[in-house]
Amino acid sequence: MEICDSSFLAANAKCWWAGALAAATAELRYAGYVAPGVLLVAGAPRALETVRGAYSRSVLKPPPTYLICGLGK
C-alpha cells in the first residue's frame, strides 16, 4: 500500500497550475488503509478541505493504474 501512498502524493504534488492543491498534498501524511482500495490520509483541516474541493471539481488525480471513486470524511 505504500506504493499507492507515494504515487497518490506524487500525482498531485506537482500540480503547477493548482498551487493550493500541491501545497495541500505536501501536508498530507499516510494514515493506512481500511481495505484494499481504500487509502487513508491525514492532515491539517485546511489541507483536507483543499483536497475535497479538488475532488469535487474533478481535479484530484489518482495514482497510475488506480481510480478515485469517492472521498470520505
N, C-alpha and C positions, 0 to 999 in steps of 0.2 A: 504494500500500500504506500510505502514511502516514495516509490517512483511516481505514483499518481499525485502525491502531495507536491513534490518538486516540479512536476510537469504542469500542474494547475497554476502554481505560483509563477512559473516561468512564462506560461501562456498569457498571463495578464500583467506581469510586472513591466513588460517592455512596450506598453501601450502609449506611444509617444503622443498620440492625438487625444488621449484622455488622462491627463496628468493626475487627476484626483484618484482614478482607478489604480494607476500604477503605484501611487503613494499608499493607498489603502491595502493593496495586496502585499506591499512590503511590510506592513504592520501585522499581517495575519500570521498565525502560527498553527501548525498541525496539531490537532487535538485527538486524532484517532479516527476510527470508523465504527459504525454500528453493525453493518453487514456488507458483504461485497457490493460495491457500487454506491455506498453511502459514506461520503467523506465528511469529517467534522473539522471545522476550523474555528479558531477563537481569535479575538482581537478587541480593540477598543470599540465602543459603540459607534463612534463616527466612522471608523473603517468598515464595520459590518453594514452600516446603513448605506455607505457608498457602493459596496458590493451588491446589496439588494437592489439599489437603484440601477446599477449596470445590468443586472439580470432582467429587471422589468423592461428595460429599453433594448434587450437582446444584444447587449454589448459584451457581456461576460463570455469569455472563451473557455471551452473545455480543454483538457489536455488532449494531445493527439490520441486518436482511437477511442475517445470517450464522448459521451453526450451529457449535457446538463439538462435534466428533465424537470427539475424543480429545485426550489430553495426554501428551506425551513427556517424557523425562528429559533 
